[in-house]
Amino acid sequence: MSKRELKWLAAVFAGIKFPPLASVGKTAALEYAQKNIRVNCVYPGAIQTPMTARIIDSGQMNEDDVKAFEPVGRWGQPSEIGEGVVWLLSDASSFVTGHSMVIDGGWVAR
C-alpha cells in the first residue's frame, strides 16, 4: 500500500471513528455525571496485535509503511493502551468524564 493510500485510508477512518463516538460519549457523560458514573472514550492508534500481524503477513502493508506513517516511528503496544485505560478507571481520574483519550503516537495531532 502506498503512503498516499495509507493517508487517504487514515483520513477516512478518523472521519468515521471520532466525531460520532465522541458525541455519544459526551452525551452519556453528561447524562450520568450526577449518578457518579464516568463515561470516557479511548481511541487507539496502530497497535501491534495478532490482527495487525496478519495484515503484514498478507502483504497488504509492511512494517516500514507503519513506521513511516506513525509520527513516533513505531507500532503502539497493547500495554500502552491498557495504561491509559487503567488511569481512566482509577481514582486519579475521578474528575474526568466526557473525555476522548487518543493514544495513537501523535497520528491525530498531524
C-alpha positions, 0 to 999 in steps of 0.5 A: 500500500502506498503512503498516499493510500495509507493517508487517504485510508487514515483520513477516512477512518478518523472521519468515521471513528471520532466525531460520532463516538465522541458525541455519544460519549459526551452525551452519556457523560453528561447524562450520568455525571450526577449518578457518579458514573464516568463515561470516557472514550479511548481511541487507539492508534496502530497497535501491534496485535495478532490482527495487525500481524496478519495484515503484514503477513498478507502483504497488504502493508509492511512494517516500514509503511507503519513506521513511516506513517506513525509520527513516533516511528513505531507500532503502539503496544497493547500495554500502552493502551491498557495504561491509559485505560487503567488511569481512566478507571482509577481514582486519579481520574475521578474528575474526568468524564466526557473525555476522548483519550487518543493514544495513537503516537501523535497520528491525530495531532498531524 
